[in-house]
Amino acid sequence: MVPFQCPYCGVGCGLLWVEGRVRGDKNHTATKGELCQKPLYYPKVMKKGRLLKPMFRDSKEEPFREIDWDTAYEILTRKLKSLSEEELYFYISGQLMTEDIYVINKFVKGFLKTNNIDANSRLCMATPVSAYKLAFGSDGPPCTYEDLEDADTFVFAGSNALWTHPVLFKRILKRKLEGESINIVVIDPVRTETAKRADLHIQLRADTDTVLFNAVLYILYKEGLINHSFVENYVEGFEEAIREALKYPPELASCICQIPEGQIYQLAELFAHSKKLISLWCQGLNQSSQGVIKNLALINLHLATGRLNERGCPFALTGQPNAMGGREMGYLSNGLPGYRDVRREEDRTFMEDFWGVPRGSIKPKPRHTITEAIDLILEDRIKLLWIVCTNPAITLPNLQKVWKAFEKVFLVVQDAYWNDTCQFANLLLPAAQMGEKEGTMTGSDRTVSYCGKFTEPPGEAKPDWFIFTELAKRMGYGEHFSYSSSGEIFEELKKTTEGRLCDLSSLSYQDLPRRWGSRWLYEGLEFPTKSGKSKMHPTPYNHKPADFILITGRTKNQWHTMTRTGKSSELLKGEEEPYLLMNPEDAHELGIVEGDYVEILSNRISIRLKVKFGDIKRRHLFAPFGYGFAYECLINTLTRDLTDPISKEPELKFTSVSIRVRRFVSYELKE
């Protein structure tokens, strides 16, 4: 039996590899043997569609030719040395192991001396990271899965958890089905499978969550339901937040959110009188140009009612299996290991000394996010882009611009699989994946799991950390990258966290799984801020008009861009062709019947999709984002690269579109 963590969502389910089959690990402290169906088919998809050898083409007009690893390293060394630090860019992934992330970040920020590195967490978790820092002084979820066992109210905001985090939602649902008095609230424009199981579904207009939360705070304040003792002792910024909230009385909020006023009062009652309330949210709040404000508006409700620790928690659900590990290692453009930041001199100095690089090697200014980098490529200011373990040719917004940039730049793609981004590459590097290497990952509740090796990588695929280590040696940094195993890397990286909030220093591979931090991250209600208090923030709302509002999201059985799950006939079974979910009344007005193919238009771009009727708010549409080039319906060609001003996370949950009725042929799902 070999333990590992599920390679899909951020729940971090503990699994076992047993004679070629996957089982839940009942001894895993976080998930206790629970799992969904996706990892059950992992053994069947591991070797399908793999990159097996390094491949290169100087011009993208040419076919790839196989090369050996020495030649690949020579090409990379020559390229990296010929370009300035500002002409290089690295885009990595929350699907990598922590050891991979640490080595890449060390190589880029410490030795190439550039902060031109970002991760695909920019598309999902950059917003709650920013909000947590603003409210509590640090990143990190304040509670753990244990809190799901004794809470009586669960507020899911912008999260279809039954599909996206099924093990967690079923854990809550099980308590309810066993007769416990549990309240489930879902805030979502779509009546999702999660919403169908809720006691209260608040089907609001997309992007108006801030108004809803401000109106709840208004009611709590006006009706004397604020926990003033908690606020006085542990919170600052209360008066400023209340001043803004008072602009949103329930009758106005009802109009803006397009919901019954009574639902706002119901939510306020739950915040005021529940024994313990946990709010859980995902991309419906995060992927917005107002995402940080939305997050803070929800956190304000927890702080105003004292709902931390034994009384509740604001819990942002992680999208990828190791986005938490990436956050611990500081893999966004501003980060450094141990929840450090390049903008703080003491953080830079510590890491420079620890890595053995001269003072000033780590630059004090965060550099460009991935969406900013796309513009810089088109301006010829970034000339090499290295993508590791992610598929941005499908996931980034404003895809036609992205494709132009990928055609222009010298593109390195390092991945286990041939994915859609590979077709734009100059150099392909085959990587080992889960089960073919060892390392660690951190799930959403801060539990670190050991991921063992149970099979050899196919062909010439190598662990991601090994690829970067070998390159570092060839560039003259060998004494700083003399690792012979992932265990050695873990022993080094955990020292960067010693004494920090995300302290891993006492952990070892043999002890895992183990959670860092206590059950409650701020157990004594002391916060890593200048005042030692948490902070409420004013959360203004900016209204955006739209004819139809397009929302993107996941499908039930597929994960992200289907690179692995799409190779499973079992997971494809019953999965729908690309579709557009539409309210039947809107369809009737436009003369559309279910099954028609319509054209969706935004910014002079159009795609065609088959209409499916569902319980979605009027003038709203939903389409899954994960279908690749094979289906010719890339939804992110319609989305814009507008971003949140604080987190720089793109707006993927609100795109103003129009509809044109046409007749088209259908698609076929392909294995």
Disulfide bonds with the S-S distance in Angstrom:
Cys143-Cys313 2.40
